[in-house]
Amino acid sequence: MSFFQRMLASIGFGSAQVDTRLSKSSYYPGEEVEGVVHIRSGQIEQHIEEIYISLVTQYKREANDRTVTETREIAKYLVSDPFTLRPNEETEVPFRFRLADHTPLTVGRTPVWFSTGLDISSAIDPNDTDRIEVVPSPDMQVVFDALSELGFRLREADVQQSSRYGGRIGLVQEFEFVPTGQFRGDLDELEVIFLPTQEGIELLLQIDRRVRGVGSFISEAFDADESLVRLRIHPDDLRSGSGHIANILAHLIQDHI
């Protein structure tokens, strides 16, 4: 191995290349992810300290009176122990891990992707990115179906900073619904956040009442027309189906109108 070859590898020329191959492209939070990391070595022997796969998304935050979009790693998975790549070698490293429960759904303009990297001493770390679709889990889908049965239509969804409700990563995904059914005359909107929990579903609901009359302007100005409510839904209730969950949500909303 010549000094010139080592120098080129250290700046990325003739170094290892990585390609992550997933078993599928669509997942729900908590689902098992399987695949292989395909590695093609370069012209020199290189020691791989680790292979990692990062789960990444984008979120919005307020800065200097404007909304900016930033990128954040929300989970990181180590998928290999250290090993050595011989020159001109190809190898595959299988992996399996559980997608984080707090992974946002890819609705609206929310992207989610895996970024795979090789940690190589004294060299530029090669990487690969793979965008995925994140769909509701079966339990989440029951809640979405229940909201649809009540006449709520999803208007917007985005990921935002929240130090209070965002847990370790400090982010939440907010779903904004507008009423088109029985609550059309009572609510302006309903905002829903799914909070990670050990079993069942926990929701944070912001119920935005439609205020009428002389006092409506004052109520709106001081957010007196909004109620923030946490709701824990037991697994047995979820197994009873969307109609049962719709009744639970309808009674809760009615109590705060």
N, C-alpha and C positions, 0 to 999 in steps of 0.2 A: 504494500500500500504506500503510494507516494505521498509526500507532503502536499503536492498540488491537489491530489484527490481529496485528502482530508480537508484542505482549505475550501474546496468547492462544496463539499458536503456540509461544511459548517454554515454556509450561506444559502443552502437549499438546492444547489445543483448536484444532480446525481445522488440525491438522498432518497430515503424511503417515501413511498406514496401510500395513502390510505383511502379506502373506499368502504363505507358502511352500507351493508345490504340488509334491509329489514324484511321480515317475513310478510309484512303488509304495511299499508300506509295510513290506516285509520285505527284509532284507539279511543278508549274512554278512560277517564281518571280511575286509577286503581287497577287497570288491566295489565296483564303480563305482556312485556315486550320481548320479542325474540329476534335474533338475527346473527350475523357474523360480521366481523371487521376483516376485510380483505387487505392484506399488506403486501406490497411489492417492494423489495429492497432495492437499494441503489448499487453503486459500483464499489462500495466499501462496506466492511463489517461495521454494524452500529448496535449499540446497547440500548434497548428500550426500557426505560425506567417504569413506565406504566402506560396503559391505554385507558383513556377516560371518555365518557360520553356525557356531555352537558345538555340539559333540557333548558331551552331558552325561549323567552317571549318578549313582547314589547308592551309598554304601559304608558299612560299619560300622567303628567304632573303639571302643576302650575308653577311658573317661574317668571318673575318680573311682569306680572299681569298678562301673561300669555300661556297657552297650553303647549307643552313640548312633549315629544315622543322619545322615550329612551328604551334601551335594551337591558334585560336582566336575566342572569342565570338563576333558575328557580330550583334546580336539582342537579346533582352530579353523581355519576355512577362509575365506579372503578371496575373495569372488565378484564383486567389481566394482571399477573405478577410480572416482575422484571424478566426479560429474556433477551437473547442476542440474535440479531438478524445477520445471516451470512450474505456475502455479495451475490446479487442476482437471484435472490430467493423469493418465492411467493408462499405465503402462509395465510391461514384463516383462523381467527380467534372467535369462537362462538360466545354469545352472551345471552343472558336472560335476567331481566329485572322488572320490578313493578312500577308502572307509571305513577308518579306522585299524585296523591288525592287532590292536591291544590292546583293541578294543571288546568289552565283556562281552556274553555272550549273555543274552537276556531270559528266563531260566528262574527258577523260584522267585519271589522278590519283588524281582528286580532290574529297575528301569525304565531305559530309555535313550531320550533324545529329542534332537531338534535345536532349538536356540533361535536364531532369526534376528533380527538387529538392524540398524537403520540408524544410522550415526553422523552426526548432524546438529549442526552448530555452533549454539550458543546455543539449544538446544531439548531437550526430553525425548526421548530416543531411543525410537522405537516398536519393538516386538518382537513375535515370534510364536513359539509352541512347537508342535512336531509330534512326537508319540510314535511310535517305530518298533519293529518286531519284529526282533531280531537272532538269527539261527539259525546253527548250526554251518556252517563252510566245508566243502567236499567232503572235504578232508584231515582235518579235525576229526571229521567224521561217520564216517570209516573207523575212527578210534580209539574213538568211542562205540559203534559196532557191534561192534568187537572185545571191548570190555568187557562188552557185553550177551551175547555168545556165551560168555564165561567165567562168566556167571551173576551179574555185578555189577548191582545196581539202584541208580539214583540216588536218594539220600535227601534231599540238600540241596545248594544252590548259593548262594553269596553272594560279594560283592565286599568285600575287606578291604585295609587298609593293609599295605604291605610295602616298607620301604626297601631291603631286600636284593634282592628279586626283582621289584619292581614297575617297574623302569626309570625313565623320565623322569616318569611320572605317579604313581609310588609306590603303585600299586594292582594287585592280582591277583584273579582270580576262582577260587575254590576249589570243586571239585566233590567231594562226599562220597558214596562208594558203599558199600553193604553187600553182602557176598557171599551169594549164594543157591545157588551151584553147587559146583564142585569145591573151592573155598577156604573153604567155609562153616565148617568146623571148625578152620581154621587162622588166619583173620583176623577181627578185630573190624570193621575198616573199611579202605577204601582211599581216600586223598585225592589228587586229581589237579589240577594246575595246568598250563595251556598257557602256555609262554613264547615270546614272539615270536622268530623266527629267520629268516634269509635264505631258506632253502629247507627243505622237509620240515616236520617237527614236532619240537619239543623239549618234553618233559614233565618236570615235577617231581612225583615220586610219594612220598607218605608211606605206608609199608606198616605198618599197625598190627596186630601179631601178637596172637593170642589166647594168653595165658599161663596155664598150669595149675600146680597144685601149691603147695607151701609158699612158694616164692619169688615167686609171682605178684604179691602185694601190693607187695613191694619193687620189682619190675620196673615195675609200673604207676606207682608213685610217682615213680620217677626216669626215666620214659619210656624205659626200657631195652627195652621191647617194640616200639619204633618204629624204622624205618629210613627215611632220606631219600635218595632216589636220583634222579639226573637221567638221562634217556634221550633220545637224539637218534635220530629215525626218518627214514631217508633217503627221498627221493621215490620211488625204485625200490621200496622196501618198501611204501610206501603204495599204489602202483599194483598191487601183488600182491594187494591186497584185505584185507578184515577178518579172514579166517581166518589169513592169514600174520601179521598184527599180533597176533592173539590168541595165536599160538604164541610170539612174541617176549615178550609181556607175561607169559605163563604161566611161561616159563623164568626171567624176571627175578624174578618174585614168589617162585617156588619157591626161588631162591638165597638169599632173605632171610627165609625162614620158619624 
